Amino acid sequence: MRLRWWLLALAALWAIWLIAKPSNRRIEAQMDKAIALATECKPREAQSELIALRGTKATPEQLQRVQKALNEASGVCTRKRQRDKAWREAKTAVDAALSASAIERARTRLRTFTKRWGEDDATRATKEEIDARAPEHPRADEVEGRKMR
């Protein structure tokens, strides 16, 4: 066999190897997708990506990194679901108190929620709504000034 046939055979083997070998970029993209799904609180899809990664030639370190990210995101998502549920309950209680014109009860319920779960745009808007419905109280110095006269 001549040298050019050997070179042609080597080139063909090299091309087949490049096509058959999973590229690191593809594995990294799949890892990033799994981590993104986990941070978006889509655990089933993220777990499916991790299972698909196990079928590739991903290293144990790469698989461990993805699993760690899934575990961390799981805790965050659980807390988010708990907060959302607590907010729905608190909002219902605040709305019921406002319907009954119990401004202080609504304010107390909202304050209890924000103390436990923190403040966000929805709680600030609800606080403004409560403040808007609250009756105006005269200032303390004006009341005392009237008594003194």
C-alpha positions as CSV (number, residue, x, y, z in Angstrom):
1,M,0.0,0.0,0.0
2,R,1.2,3.4,-0.8
3,L,1.6,6.2,1.8
4,R,-1.3,8.2,0.5
5,W,-3.7,5.3,1.2
6,W,-2.4,5.1,4.7
7,L,-2.8,8.8,5.2
8,L,-6.3,8.6,3.7
9,A,-7.2,5.8,6.1
10,L,-5.8,7.7,9.1
11,A,-7.8,10.8,8.1
12,A,-11.0,8.7,7.8
13,L,-10.4,7.2,11.3
14,W,-9.8,10.6,12.7
15,A,-13.0,12.0,11.2
16,I,-15.0,9.0,12.6
17,W,-13.5,9.6,16.0
18,L,-14.4,13.3,16.0
19,I,-18.0,12.5,15.0
20,A,-18.4,9.6,17.5
21,K,-16.7,11.4,20.5
22,P,-19.1,13.5,22.5
23,S,-17.6,17.0,22.7
24,N,-17.0,18.7,26.0
25,R,-19.0,21.7,24.7
26,R,-22.0,19.5,24.2
27,I,-21.7,18.0,27.7
28,E,-21.1,21.5,29.2
29,A,-24.2,22.8,27.4
30,Q,-26.3,19.9,28.8
31,M,-24.9,20.6,32.3
32,D,-25.8,24.2,32.0
33,K,-29.3,23.3,30.8
34,A,-29.8,21.0,33.8
35,I,-28.6,23.6,36.2
36,A,-30.8,26.3,34.6
37,L,-33.9,24.0,34.9
38,A,-33.1,23.4,38.5
39,T,-32.9,27.1,39.3
40,E,-36.2,27.7,37.5
41,C,-37.8,25.2,39.9
42,K,-38.3,22.5,37.3
43,P,-36.9,19.5,39.2
44,R,-38.3,16.8,36.9
45,E,-36.8,18.2,33.8
46,A,-33.5,18.9,35.5
47,Q,-33.4,15.3,36.8
48,S,-34.1,14.0,33.3
49,E,-31.1,16.0,32.0
50,L,-28.9,14.6,34.8
51,I,-30.0,11.1,33.8
52,A,-29.2,11.9,30.2
53,L,-25.8,13.2,31.2
54,R,-25.1,9.9,32.9
55,G,-25.5,8.2,29.6
56,T,-22.8,10.4,28.0
57,K,-19.1,10.4,28.8
58,A,-19.4,13.1,31.4
59,T,-16.9,12.8,34.2
60,P,-17.9,12.0,37.8
61,E,-16.9,15.5,38.8
62,Q,-19.2,17.0,36.2
63,L,-22.1,14.8,37.3
64,Q,-21.4,15.7,40.9
65,R,-21.4,19.4,40.1
66,V,-24.8,19.1,38.5
67,Q,-26.2,17.0,41.3
68,K,-24.9,19.5,43.9
69,A,-26.6,22.3,41.9
70,L,-29.9,20.3,41.8
71,N,-29.7,19.8,45.6
72,E,-29.1,23.4,46.3
73,A,-31.9,24.6,44.0
74,S,-34.3,22.1,45.6
75,G,-33.9,23.8,49.0
76,V,-34.5,27.2,47.4
77,C,-37.5,26.0,45.5
78,T,-39.0,24.4,48.5
79,R,-38.7,27.6,50.5
80,K,-40.2,29.6,47.6
81,R,-43.2,27.3,47.5
82,Q,-43.7,27.6,51.2
83,R,-43.5,31.4,51.0
84,D,-46.0,31.5,48.1
85,K,-48.4,29.3,50.1
86,A,-48.0,31.4,53.2
87,W,-48.5,34.6,51.1
88,R,-51.8,33.3,49.7
89,E,-53.0,32.5,53.2
90,A,-51.9,35.9,54.5
91,K,-53.4,37.8,51.6
92,T,-56.7,36.1,52.1
93,A,-56.7,36.9,55.8
94,V,-55.7,40.6,55.1
95,D,-58.4,40.9,52.5
96,A,-61.0,39.4,54.9
97,A,-59.9,41.9,57.6
98,L,-60.1,44.8,55.2
99,S,-63.6,43.7,54.1
100,A,-64.6,43.7,57.8
101,S,-63.0,47.2,58.2
102,A,-60.6,45.7,60.8
103,I,-57.6,47.7,59.7
104,E,-55.4,46.9,62.7
105,R,-56.1,43.1,62.3
106,A,-55.0,43.4,58.6
107,R,-51.9,45.4,59.6
108,T,-51.0,42.8,62.2
109,R,-51.4,39.9,59.9
110,L,-49.3,41.5,57.2
111,R,-46.6,42.5,59.8
112,T,-46.5,38.9,61.0
113,F,-46.0,37.6,57.5
114,T,-43.3,40.1,56.6
115,K,-41.5,39.4,59.9
116,R,-41.3,35.7,59.0
117,W,-40.9,35.8,55.2
118,G,-39.5,39.2,54.4
119,E,-40.9,42.1,52.3
120,D,-41.4,42.2,48.6
121,D,-43.4,44.2,46.0
122,A,-46.7,42.4,46.8
123,T,-46.4,43.0,50.6
124,R,-45.5,46.7,50.0
125,A,-48.5,47.1,47.8
126,T,-50.7,45.5,50.4
127,K,-49.3,47.7,53.1
128,E,-50.1,50.8,51.0
129,E,-53.6,49.5,50.4
130,I,-54.0,49.1,54.2
131,D,-52.6,52.6,54.8
132,A,-55.0,54.0,52.2
133,R,-58.0,52.5,53.9
134,A,-56.9,53.6,57.4
135,P,-58.8,56.6,58.8
136,E,-56.8,59.7,59.3
137,H,-55.9,60.3,63.0
138,P,-55.3,63.8,64.2
139,R,-51.7,64.5,65.2
140,A,-51.0,64.1,68.9
141,D,-49.7,67.7,69.3
142,E,-53.0,69.1,67.9
143,V,-55.1,67.1,70.3
144,E,-53.0,68.2,73.3
145,G,-53.1,71.8,72.0
146,R,-56.9,71.8,72.0
147,K,-57.0,70.4,75.5
148,M,-54.7,73.1,76.8
149,R,-56.8,75.9,75.4
